[in-house]
Amino acid sequence: MLKGSLPEVYLDTDVAFDIISKRKPFFETAVKLIELVAQDKIALVIGECSLANLTYLSFDIYKLPDAQERLMDFISVCQVICGGKNQMQQALASSFNDKEDALHYFTALHQGVDYFITRNTQDYKNALKILPVSTPEEFLSSLR
């Protein structure tokens, strides 16, 4: 993070979908991240690899009412970053059991974000210390 800039917070797909779908009981906490964006306290970042997952979940699996509008509203407050060949190679070579999680992590790491937020912290036990992984609750508590 550059001095004077907002901390960049990468959202894993699970937390992003909690917001988009208003999924209970997770929505109440996850939406506080959007409130921090509105207050210019953080910048939200998601990976382009999440967009396909979010689209599939919103339209095909959960058939959310107003899925298009929900997705458009959500991505309007996020920076979308791309992982590339190098990040995919890092993910595949990593000791992460879930390679999709690894792709998210290495995409965020390559971008230089400050925080990685997921509800599945156990899947990131092999994360590096330079990019902390926490739940939305843990991250919000750290700001207090």
Backbone as a ProteinNet text record, in pm:
[ID]
protein_1_A
[PRIMARY]
MLKGSLPEVYLDTDVAFDIISKRKPFFETAVKLIELVAQDKIALVIGECSLANLTYLSFDIYKLPDAQERLMDFISVCQVICGGKNQMQQALASSFNDKEDALHYFTALHQGVDYFITRNTQDYKNALKILPVSTPEEFLSSLR
[TERTIARY]
84.9	0	88.7	60.5	132.9	86.4	178.8	143.7	33.2	-72.4	-183.8	-292.2	-265.2	-368.1	-449.2	-560.7	-648.7	-592.9	-611.5	-572.5	-657.3	-592.3	-661.5	-696.8	-823.5	-877.9	-933.6	-870.9	-914.5	-1023.7	-1134.3	-1243.4	-1241.2	-1240	-1255	-1399.4	-1422.8	-1555.3	-1664.3	-1635	-1739.6	-1791.5	-1703.8	-1745.6	-1815.8	-1764.3	-1830.5	-1972.6	-1989.7	-2123.9	-2214.8	-2158.8	-2238.8	-2302.3	-2225.7	-2275.6	-2379.1	-2344.7	-2433.5	-2567.3	-2561.9	-2683.5	-2755.4	-2691.2	-2743.4	-2761.8	-2664.7	-2669	-2655.9	-2755.7	-2756.7	-2685.3	-2617.1	-2604.1	-2484.4	-2422.2	-2294.5	-2307.2	-2422.1	-2439.1	-2415.8	-2471.1	-2463	-2319.3	-2229.9	-2089.5	-2022.7	-2044.8	-1977.6	-2014.2	-2138.1	-2179.6	-2108.7	-2055.7	-1979.3	-1854.2	-1805.8	-1691.8	-1731.1	-1851.7	-1902.9	-1919.9	-1965.3	-1980.7	-1845.8	-1739.8	-1606.1	-1559.4	-1598.4	-1568	-1640.1	-1767.3	-1846.8	-1789.5	-1722.8	-1661.9	-1517.6	-1473.3	-1335.6	-1230.8	-1257.5	-1161.9	-1084.2	-1141.2	-1072.7	-1109.2	-1030.9	-1062.9	-1082.7	-1194.2	-1220.5	-1163.8	-1107.2	-1047	-1100.8	-1138.3	-1173.1	-1096.3	-1078.6	-1009.5	-1106.1	-1055.3	-1136.7	-1184.2	-1104.9	-1144.3	-1270.5	-1301.5	-1424.8	-1547.5	-1530.3	-1645.9	-1723.6	-1653.4	-1722.7	-1796.3	-1730.2	-1794.6	-1917.2	-1904.4	-2016.1	-2132.5	-2101.7	-2205	-2277.6	-2201.2	-2259.6	-2346.4	-2295.4	-2372.3	-2500.1	-2488.9	-2602.1	-2712.5	-2673.4	-2772.4	-2815.7	-2721	-2750.6	-2779.6	-2708.1	-2726.8	-2836.3	-2821.2	-2917.2	-3029.5	-3012.7	-3114.9	-3166.2	-3070.8	-3103.8	-3194.4	-3297.3	-3376	-3284.4	-3295.9	-3214.3	-3063.7	-3025.1	-2884.2	-2795.4	-2838.8	-2757.1	-2734.1	-2839	-2827.1	-2738.8	-2755.8	-2674.4	-2525.6	-2495.7	-2356.3	-2299.5	-2377	-2330.9	-2305.7	-2397	-2379.5	-2253.4	-2234.4	-2118.7	-1988.3	-1977.5	-1849.3	-1823.8	-1926.8	-1906.3	-1826	-1821.7	-1746.3	-1614.7	-1580.2	-1458.7	-1361.8	-1236.7	-1135.2	-1125.3	-1127.7	-1116.5	-975.6	-906.3	-769.1	-762	-662	-645.8	-522.3	-539.4	-425.4	-385.6	-265.9	-220.6	-152.3	-77.2	-7.5	84.3	160.2	253.7	181.3	68.7	-6.3	-65.8	-110	-162.7	-52.4	64.6	176.6	215.6	215.8	244.1	138.7	13	-96.4	-80.6	-52.6	-38.7	81.5	188.7	309.7	304.8	203.9	196.3	153.9	167.1	124.1	-22	-94.5	-237.5	-308	-396.2	-475.1	-576.9	-640.1	-741.4	-673.5	-653.4	-579.5	-657.2	-790.1	-867.7	-842.8	-839.1	-804.1	-663.2	-572.9	-435.1	-429.2	-508.9	-510.9	-556.6	-659.7	-703.6	-590.5	-528.6	-425.1	-307.2	-257.2	-140.9	-175.5	-298.5	-343.2	-339.5	-392.6	-392.2	-249.5	-167.9	-29	46.2	29.3	96.6	52.8	-73	-125.5	-72.2	-27.8	23.8	-83.6	-198.8	-304.3	-258	-329.3	-288.8	-352.6	-473.9	-547.2	-619.7	-634.5	-708.1	-818.9	-944.3	-1059.6	-1135.7	-1158.9	-1232.4	-1300.3	-1405	-1463.2	-1392.5	-1313.3	-1247.9	-1099.2	-1066.4	-926.1	-845.5	-910.5	-838.6	-780.7	-839.7	-787.8	-661.5	-628.2	-513.9	-405.4	-396	-296.1	-153.7	-137.3	-4.6	22.8	-58.6	-41	88.3	141.3	263.2	228.9	322.3	298.4	282.3	333.6	326.7	186.4	99	-40.6	-129.6	-172.5	-253.5	-390.7	-434.7	-565.8	-652.1	-772.9	-862.8	-1007.5	-1093.2	-1236.6	-1283.3	-1402	-1453.6	-1459.7	-1502.3	-1512.5	-1375.3	-1274.6	-1139.6	-1085.7	-1107.5	-1060.1	-1128.2	-1259.6	-1332.7	-1289.2	-1265.3	-1217.7	-1080.7	-996.7	-861.7	-864.9	-972.8	-983.4	-1028	-1082.8	-1136	-1026.7
-118	0	123.3	215.4	340.7	431.1	506.3	598.4	693.1	701.2	788.2	722.6	602.2	534.1	442.4	396.3	308.6	166.8	97.5	-43.2	-122.5	-209.8	-293.6	-426.9	-462.2	-581.6	-673.1	-789.6	-887.4	-974.8	-986.2	-1072.5	-1203.5	-1312.2	-1443.3	-1454.9	-1548.4	-1563.8	-1585	-1659.9	-1688.9	-1561.4	-1470.4	-1345.2	-1254.7	-1249.9	-1169.9	-1220.2	-1352.2	-1405.5	-1383	-1381.5	-1348.1	-1210.3	-1117	-981	-978.5	-1037	-1033.8	-1101.1	-1215.2	-1294.6	-1258.6	-1173.8	-1141.8	-1270.5	-1360.9	-1493.9	-1483.2	-1542.5	-1543	-1667.5	-1657.7	-1545.9	-1456.5	-1470.7	-1405.3	-1262.5	-1228.1	-1098.3	-981.8	-989.1	-875.2	-832.2	-927	-892.7	-851.6	-928.1	-900.6	-763.5	-722	-593.3	-475.8	-497.8	-391.9	-355.3	-448.4	-418.2	-317.1	-330.5	-233	-97.4	-96.9	28.5	98.4	21.5	80.5	141.9	80	137.6	271.3	274	397	508.4	470.6	567.9	600.8	549.5	568.6	522.1	406.8	351.4	233.4	164.3	53.5	54.4	-16.9	-43.4	-194.8	-235.9	-378.3	-424	-543.2	-603.1	-744.8	-783.6	-923.2	-967	-1096.4	-1150.7	-1174.8	-1156.7	-1186.1	-1331.6	-1417.5	-1558	-1574.3	-1477.9	-1482.4	-1449.5	-1369.6	-1324	-1439.3	-1536.2	-1652	-1729.5	-1748.7	-1820.1	-1744.9	-1614.4	-1533.8	-1533.2	-1528.8	-1532.7	-1666.7	-1774.1	-1908	-1927.6	-1887.5	-1901.1	-1816.7	-1693.4	-1600.4	-1638.1	-1678.2	-1707.1	-1853.4	-1945.3	-2086	-2169.2	-2145.8	-2226.8	-2169.9	-2045	-1985.6	-1908.2	-1880.2	-1808.8	-1685.6	-1600	-1481.5	-1387.4	-1334.6	-1230.6	-1110.6	-1049.8	-933.4	-963.5	-1082.6	-1122.7	-1025	-983.2	-891.8	-761.2	-705	-579.7	-597.1	-707.5	-732.1	-741.3	-814.5	-827.5	-693	-618.9	-487.8	-393	-392	-307.5	-346.5	-476.8	-523.8	-486.7	-519.3	-492.4	-343	-262.2	-117.4	-61.8	-132.8	-85.4	-159.4	-244.8	-325.4	-296.7	-314.3	-319.7	-466.5	-496.9	-634.7	-652.9	-753	-779.6	-916.1	-931.2	-1055.8	-1130.8	-1258.4	-1346.4	-1393.6	-1422.8	-1467.2	-1601.8	-1628.7	-1756.8	-1780.6	-1678.3	-1695	-1728.7	-1661.1	-1687.7	-1828.2	-1871.6	-2006.5	-2109.6	-2083.7	-2175.1	-2179.7	-2063.7	-2061.3	-2140.8	-2123	-2193.8	-2344.5	-2387.1	-2530.4	-2590.4	-2513.3	-2562.2	-2547.4	-2480	-2451.8	-2574.8	-2560.6	-2668.4	-2654.4	-2560.6	-2547.1	-2672.5	-2728.7	-2843.7	-2802.7	-2687.6	-2637.3	-2538.4	-2580.6	-2498.6	-2373.8	-2378.4	-2258.1	-2153.7	-2195.4	-2103.1	-2049	-2135.3	-2092.5	-1986.8	-2004.2	-1904.8	-1769.4	-1767.5	-1641.6	-1580.7	-1663.1	-1612.9	-1553.8	-1626.4	-1577.6	-1459.2	-1450.6	-1332.2	-1210.4	-1225.6	-1115.9	-1079.2	-1180.5	-1157.8	-1081.3	-1122.2	-1056.1	-909.8	-882.2	-745.8	-659.1	-721.9	-646.6	-594.4	-663.9	-619.4	-633.9	-569.1	-565.5	-674.5	-717.5	-816.7	-912.3	-1034	-1137	-1185.5	-1170	-1201.7	-1321	-1420.7	-1541	-1596.4	-1676.3	-1747.9	-1881.5	-1922.9	-2054.2	-2040	-1982.8	-1959.2	-2088.6	-2198.9	-2326.2	-2368.4	-2323.9	-2356.4	-2277.2	-2179.1	-2092.1	-2107.6	-2225	-2246.3	-2236.2	-2248.1	-2237.2	-2096.5	-2000.5	-1862	-1804.2	-1707.7	-1640.1	-1530.6	-1500.2	-1397.9	-1258	-1235.5	-1101.3	-1064.6	-1164.3	-1136.3	-1209.3	-1137.8	-1202.9	-1245.3	-1359.9	-1415.4	-1411.6	-1357.2	-1352.2	-1362.1	-1387.4	-1386.5	-1240.8	-1215.6	-1078	-1029.3	-1116.4	-1078.1	-1041.2	-1122.8	-1095.4	-964.8	-942.6	-818.8	-697.9	-702.3	-588.7	-562.7	-668.2	-652.4	-586.7	-617.5	-560.3	-409.5	-358.2	-215.3	-134.8	-204.3	-131.5	-89.4
0	0	0	-87.1	-90.9	22.2	76	184.2	138.2	215.9	183.5	99.6	51.9	-27	63.9	10.7	88.6	93.1	205.3	208.7	109.1	33.6	-63.1	0.9	-8.5	55.6	-52.5	-69.5	-169.2	-108.6	-179.6	-134.9	-211.2	-137.5	-197.2	-247.8	-337	-397.8	-294.4	-188.2	-89.1	-23.8	10.4	75.6	-25.2	-146.4	-250.6	-273.5	-278.6	-301.4	-180.7	-60.5	58.1	40.8	-15.1	-35.3	-147.3	-260.4	-376.9	-347.4	-279.8	-256.3	-127.4	-45.8	87.9	168.8	151.6	213.6	365.5	431.7	577.8	626.5	737.9	831.9	801.6	685.4	656.7	604.9	547.6	482.5	577.2	697.4	789.9	816.1	827	848.9	718.4	611.9	484.4	428	444.7	388.1	456.8	574.5	642.1	562.5	481.8	394.9	287.9	235.1	137.6	204.7	328.8	402.6	419.9	441.8	454	322	211.3	80.3	65.8	102.4	92.1	179.8	288.1	379.1	339	225.3	176.8	277.4	339.1	435.2	378.4	279.2	213.3	64.6	-12.9	-153	-165.4	-222.9	-242.5	-375.7	-374	-491.8	-504.6	-626.2	-653.4	-776.8	-787.3	-902.5	-1017	-1137.1	-1254.1	-1249.9	-1188.3	-1176.4	-1092.1	-1008.5	-930.4	-1014.5	-1117.8	-1195.1	-1257.1	-1311.5	-1370.1	-1261.8	-1148.2	-1036.9	-986.9	-970.7	-920.8	-1019.5	-1147.5	-1250.1	-1247.8	-1242.5	-1239.5	-1114.8	-1000.4	-876.6	-880.8	-928.9	-927.1	-1025.2	-1146.6	-1250.2	-1253.4	-1241.2	-1267.4	-1143	-1035.8	-915.5	-826.9	-785.9	-692.8	-761.6	-890.6	-968.7	-892.8	-857	-778.2	-857.2	-790.2	-857.4	-880.9	-994.3	-1029	-1024.4	-1065.7	-1061.6	-1137.5	-1254.3	-1333.6	-1259.2	-1203.6	-1129.4	-1005.6	-935.3	-814.9	-849.8	-957	-998.7	-1044.2	-1121.4	-1168.2	-1049.9	-954.1	-835.6	-759	-742.6	-667	-735.9	-864	-930.3	-948.9	-936.5	-948.2	-831	-719.1	-602.4	-583.9	-680.2	-669.5	-782	-750.6	-854.6	-894	-1022.5	-1069.8	-1124.1	-1069.2	-1112.1	-1180.5	-1263	-1339.1	-1291.6	-1277.4	-1259.1	-1396.7	-1413.8	-1544.6	-1537.2	-1639.3	-1650.8	-1530.9	-1492.1	-1380.1	-1249.4	-1224.9	-1102.4	-1105.3	-1221.6	-1234.1	-1211.4	-1264.1	-1242.7	-1094.9	-1030.3	-886	-809.4	-844.9	-777.7	-794.5	-915.9	-941.7	-870	-857.7	-791.5	-639.8	-589.3	-445.7	-366.2	-235.8	-145.9	-104	-165.7	-140.7	-192.1	-111.8	-157.3	-262.2	-244.4	-336.5	-431.4	-554.1	-650.5	-692.7	-687.8	-716.8	-608	-482.6	-374.2	-394.6	-436.9	-461	-571	-675.8	-783.2	-730.1	-647.4	-586.8	-504.4	-422.4	-332.5	-409.9	-507.9	-582.2	-672.3	-717.2	-790.9	-699.2	-578.7	-481.1	-440.3	-416.5	-376.2	-484.9	-609.8	-722.5	-735	-706.4	-714.4	-600.2	-493	-379.6	-286.9	-281.8	-191.2	-46.8	42.1	182.4	268.1	230	309.4	216.3	261	187.1	279.2	236	320.2	262.4	347.3	309.8	433.8	413.3	526.7	546.6	448.9	453.7	484.3	597.7	630	639.2	673.3	683.4	548.6	438.4	305.4	272.3	354.7	329.1	435.3	494.1	599	545.7	414.6	353.3	299.1	340.5	295.8	352.4	281.5	324.4	424.5	511.3	614.4	554.4	435	376.5	329.2	314.4	279.4	378.6	484.3	586.6	535.5	582.8	547.8	672.3	658.8	773.7	727.2	822.8	796.7	797.5	744.7	754.4	899.4	990	1132	1188.4	1158.2	1208.7	1151.9	1023.3	960.8	1022.5	1036.4	1093.8	1237.6	1314.2	1452.8	1457	1359.2	1357	1331.1	1274.5	1246.3	1366.6	1464.6	1582.4	1675
[MASK]
++++++++++++++++++++++++++++++++++++++++++++++++++++++++++++++++++++++++++++++++++++++++++++++++++++++++++++++++++++++++++++++++++++++++++++++++

